[in-house]
Amino acid sequence: MQQAQSALLTVRGQLKKHQRVVQLLQQAPGWEADEHIFDDVNVEGLNKQYTFASGVVFEGDYVEGKKRGAGVMTFPDGGKYEGAFDDDCMQGEGVFNYPSGDVYSGAFHGNKKSGVGSYMFKQSQSQFIGEWEDGEFKRGEWILSDGTSWKGEFQGGKPSGDGVQTFEIGRASCRERV
């Protein structure tokens, strides 16, 4: 059994190429397959579809076994990312639709919101528009459904430090530096 496990680990990441070998190894007496062992498969080509053991589905291009170029990644919870990939990560411009109905549209780096983008909150109909770093909204404007807005710095998703708050009153707006 230990030999079978060792041999399977040797071909890890080569499922497509060694599919028959893997099937034989899994039939070895006492072998129980780990469902996550094939998450790093070596898929190659344009416009491919692959379903990971976690239930995540990727449709797009694989170059040197990594997601690269335009693609769509659908998650088991209903979330969906459509956009650019590089080095197996959401990287560049894209749109992420969350299961809650929230939508982020903008730049990604290393699978995180990073750069200029906007996030629309479905429930409150408010949105963040501005700059993101390492997945967090850092500076820009928070616009509420009634037209009220806050423009400035943010920390932990909340206004932080100096900024300008604008209130809609009829057709006029009042700006207050805070």
C-alpha positions in Angstrom: 0.0 0.0 0.0 2.8 2.4 0.8 4.4 1.8 -2.6 1.1 2.6 -4.3 0.7 5.9 -2.3 4.3 6.8 -3.1 3.9 6.1 -6.8 0.7 8.2 -6.9 2.4 11.1 -5.3 5.1 10.9 -7.9 2.6 11.4 -10.7 0.6 14.1 -8.8 0.0 17.0 -11.0 0.0 14.7 -14.1 -3.5 13.3 -13.9 -4.4 14.0 -17.5 -1.2 12.4 -18.7 -1.2 9.4 -16.3 -4.9 8.8 -15.9 -4.7 5.0 -16.5 -1.8 4.7 -14.0 -3.8 6.5 -11.3 -6.8 4.3 -11.9 -4.6 1.2 -11.4 -3.0 2.6 -8.3 -6.3 3.4 -6.8 -7.4 -0.3 -7.2 -4.4 -1.4 -5.0 -5.6 -3.3 -1.9 -6.1 -1.0 1.1 -5.8 2.2 -1.0 -8.2 5.0 -0.2 -7.9 8.0 -2.5 -7.7 11.5 -1.1 -10.3 13.6 -3.0 -8.0 16.7 -2.9 -4.9 15.0 -4.3 -5.6 16.0 -7.9 -6.2 19.7 -7.3 -2.9 20.5 -9.0 -3.5 18.8 -12.3 -1.4 19.5 -15.4 -4.0 20.7 -17.9 -2.8 22.3 -21.1 -4.5 24.1 -23.9 -7.0 26.8 -24.9 -10.6 26.9 -23.9 -10.4 24.0 -21.5 -12.8 23.1 -18.7 -11.7 21.5 -15.4 -13.7 20.6 -12.3 -11.6 20.5 -9.1 -12.3 18.1 -6.2 -13.6 21.1 -4.2 -16.3 21.6 -6.8 -14.8 24.7 -8.3 -15.1 24.8 -12.1 -12.6 26.6 -14.3 -13.2 27.3 -18.0 -10.4 29.0 -19.9 -6.8 28.7 -21.0 -4.1 26.7 -19.4 -0.5 27.6 -20.3 2.3 25.4 -18.8 -0.4 23.8 -16.6 -1.6 27.1 -15.1 -4.6 29.3 -15.6 -3.6 32.1 -17.9 -5.6 34.6 -20.1 -9.3 35.0 -20.1 -11.4 32.6 -18.1 -14.4 31.9 -15.9 -14.3 30.3 -12.4 -17.5 29.1 -10.8 -17.6 28.3 -7.1 -19.8 25.7 -5.4 -21.5 28.5 -3.3 -22.7 30.2 -6.5 -19.9 32.8 -6.7 -18.5 33.4 -10.2 -15.4 35.2 -11.5 -15.0 36.2 -15.1 -11.8 37.9 -16.2 -8.1 37.7 -16.5 -5.9 35.0 -15.0 -2.1 34.8 -14.8 0.1 32.3 -13.0 -3.0 30.4 -11.7 -4.4 33.5 -10.1 -7.2 36.0 -10.7 -4.9 38.7 -12.0 -5.8 41.8 -14.0 -9.3 43.1 -14.8 -12.4 41.0 -13.9 -15.8 40.8 -12.4 -16.7 38.8 -9.3 -20.4 38.0 -8.7 -20.9 37.0 -5.1 -23.7 34.6 -4.0 -25.3 37.5 -2.0 -25.8 39.4 -5.3 -22.9 41.8 -4.6 -20.7 42.6 -7.5 -17.0 43.7 -7.7 -15.7 45.0 -11.0 -12.1 46.0 -11.3 -8.5 45.0 -10.8 -7.2 41.8 -9.1 -3.8 40.8 -8.0 -3.0 37.4 -6.6 -6.7 36.5 -6.2 -7.5 39.7 -4.3 -9.1 43.0 -5.2 -6.2 45.3 -5.8 -6.0 48.5 -7.8 -9.0 50.5 -9.1 -12.5 48.9 -8.8 -16.1 49.3 -7.7 -18.1 47.1 -5.3 -21.9 47.2 -5.5 -23.8 46.0 -2.4 -27.1 44.5 -3.5 -28.9 44.7 -0.2 -28.2 48.3 0.6 -27.8 49.5 -3.1 -24.6 51.3 -1.9 -21.2 51.1 -3.6 -17.5 51.6 -3.0 -15.6 53.2 -5.9 -11.9 53.7 -5.7 -8.6 52.0 -4.8 -8.2 48.5 -3.3 -5.1 47.0 -1.7 -4.7 43.4 -0.7 -8.5 42.8 -0.9 -9.5 45.8 1.2 -11.1 49.1 0.1 -8.5 51.8 1.1 -9.5 55.1 -0.6 -12.3 56.4 -2.7 -16.0 57.1 -2.4 -18.8 55.3 -0.7 -22.1 56.2 -2.3 -25.3 55.3 -0.4 -28.7 54.7 -2.2 -30.0 58.1 -1.1 -27.1 59.9 -2.8 -25.2 60.6 0.4 -21.5 59.9 0.0 -18.2 59.8 1.8 -15.0 60.5 -0.1 -11.7 59.8 1.7 -9.7 57.1 3.3 -11.1 53.8 4.6 -9.9 51.2 7.1 -11.7 47.9 7.7 -14.4 48.9 5.2 -15.3 52.0 7.2 -14.5 55.7 6.7 -11.2 56.7 8.5 -9.5 60.0 8.9 -10.3 63.2 7.0 -12.8 63.1 4.2 -15.7 64.9 2.5 -19.3 63.9 3.3 -21.9 65.0 0.8 -25.7 65.0 1.6 -28.4 65.2 -1.1 -31.1 67.6 -0.1 -33.7 67.9 -2.8 -31.7 68.8 -5.9 -28.9 70.5 -4.0 -26.0 68.9 -2.2 -24.1 70.0 0.8 -20.5 69.1 1.3 -18.9 68.9 4.7 -15.2 68.3 5.3 -14.9 66.0 8.3 
